[in-house]
Amino acid sequence: MYKIIKEVAPNNICVVRSLSYGHTMQYIQTLYTEALSDFPDLALDDVRVVHFAGRSYARTFGIEFLAKSNSRVPDSYLPIKQLETTC
């Protein structure tokens, strides 16, 4: 379906997205479910839906959340230097 991309920025801000232009609730739920598999205590209130505006993945949607201090960010999350610009 989608190739899910997982990233972690400084201060443990995690991003889950894909290269798809998906923007339905089902798409967002898919991203959240993926994040939930890595962070079982992740609540919906902890997640922001973001609309990216930067160069790398403009016009795509994803989710961002802060990994709690007691959570270890899995190695499957690629480190990034900064968050992408959002709308």
C-alpha positions in Angstrom: 0.0 0.0 0.0 2.3 2.8 1.2 6.0 2.7 2.0 6.0 4.1 5.5 8.9 6.4 6.4 9.8 6.9 10.0 12.1 9.7 11.2 13.3 11.2 14.4 14.4 14.9 14.7 16.3 16.5 17.6 14.5 16.5 20.9 12.9 13.1 20.1 10.2 14.5 17.8 9.1 11.6 15.6 7.6 11.8 12.1 5.7 9.1 10.4 4.8 9.7 6.8 5.0 8.3 3.2 5.7 9.7 -0.2 2.0 9.3 -1.0 -0.4 12.3 -1.3 -2.9 10.5 0.8 -5.0 12.7 3.1 -8.0 10.6 4.1 -8.7 9.5 7.7 -7.8 6.0 6.7 -4.4 7.1 5.5 -3.8 9.1 8.8 -5.1 6.1 10.8 -2.6 3.9 8.9 0.3 6.2 10.0 -1.0 6.3 13.6 -1.3 2.5 13.7 2.3 2.2 12.6 3.5 4.7 15.2 1.4 2.8 17.8 3.2 -0.4 17.0 6.5 1.3 18.0 5.1 3.4 20.9 2.2 1.5 22.5 1.4 4.3 25.0 1.0 6.9 22.2 -2.4 8.6 22.7 -4.3 10.4 19.9 -3.9 13.6 21.8 -0.1 13.3 21.6 -0.2 13.3 17.7 -0.3 16.2 15.3 -1.4 15.8 11.7 0.9 17.9 9.6 0.7 19.1 6.0 4.2 19.4 4.7 5.2 22.5 2.7 8.9 22.2 2.3 11.0 21.1 -0.6 11.5 17.5 0.2 7.9 16.3 0.6 5.6 19.3 -0.2 1.9 18.7 -0.3 2.1 15.4 1.6 0.6 14.7 5.0 2.1 12.9 8.0 2.0 12.8 11.7 4.4 14.1 14.3 4.7 13.3 18.0 7.1 13.7 20.9 8.6 10.4 22.0 8.1 10.4 25.8 11.3 10.5 27.9 10.7 6.9 29.1 10.4 5.6 25.5 13.3 4.4 23.3 13.0 5.5 19.7 13.5 2.3 17.6 16.4 2.1 15.2 13.9 2.0 12.3 13.4 5.8 12.8 16.0 7.6 10.6 17.6 10.6 12.2 17.0 13.9 10.6 18.5 17.3 11.4 15.3 19.3 11.5 11.6 19.0 10.9 10.3 19.8 7.4 8.4 23.0 6.9 4.6 22.7 7.4 1.6 24.6 6.2 
